[in-house]
C-alpha cells in the first residue's frame, strides 16, 4: 500500500478544523500511521518548498506556515496519494469543488488548510523530511476486509 504525507497547515489549526479533516480521512477508510504536531522553521520550509524559494511570495508563505504549529500525518491506503489529493481539491479554495476539504473549508490559495504529497516519489521524500522511522506505525487495521475487496489487497 502507498503512503503519503499530509500537513494540516496553520489555517487549519487556527480555525479548529483538525478534527474535521481527521474525521474525513478516517471516514474515507484511510489509515493514519503517523501523526504529530510540530512548529515549522525556515530551514525545513526552504527544503520542503525548494521549488518556490526564489518566488516573490516565498517570505509570505514561510510566515504563514510558521504562524502556528502544524499537524503532520502519514497516511496509508491503496492509491492513497491520488485519493487524498482528490479529497483535498484545487489549490485555491475558491475554485475547489464542494465536497473537497478546500472546497468546504477554505477561501484562499495560500491559506488552503492542507498540504498533500503530489506523487508516490514526493511522498517518500516528504515523509522522511518530517518523520523519523520510529514515528511511523505501519500496522494493518482489523477492518481492512470491510474497506477493500479481496482482489484489491
Secondary structure as UniProt FT lines:
FT   STRAND          2..8
FT   HELIX           10..14
FT   TURN            15..16
FT   HELIX           18..28
FT   STRAND          31..38
FT   HELIX           42..48
FT   HELIX           50..52
FT   TURN            53..54
FT   TURN            56..57
FT   HELIX           58..65
FT   STRAND          70..77
FT   TURN            78..79
FT   HELIX           80..88
FT   TURN            93..95
FT   TURN            98..99
FT   HELIX           101..105
FT   STRAND          114..116
FT   HELIX           120..130
FT   HELIX           133..135
FT   HELIX           142..146
FT   HELIX           150..152
//
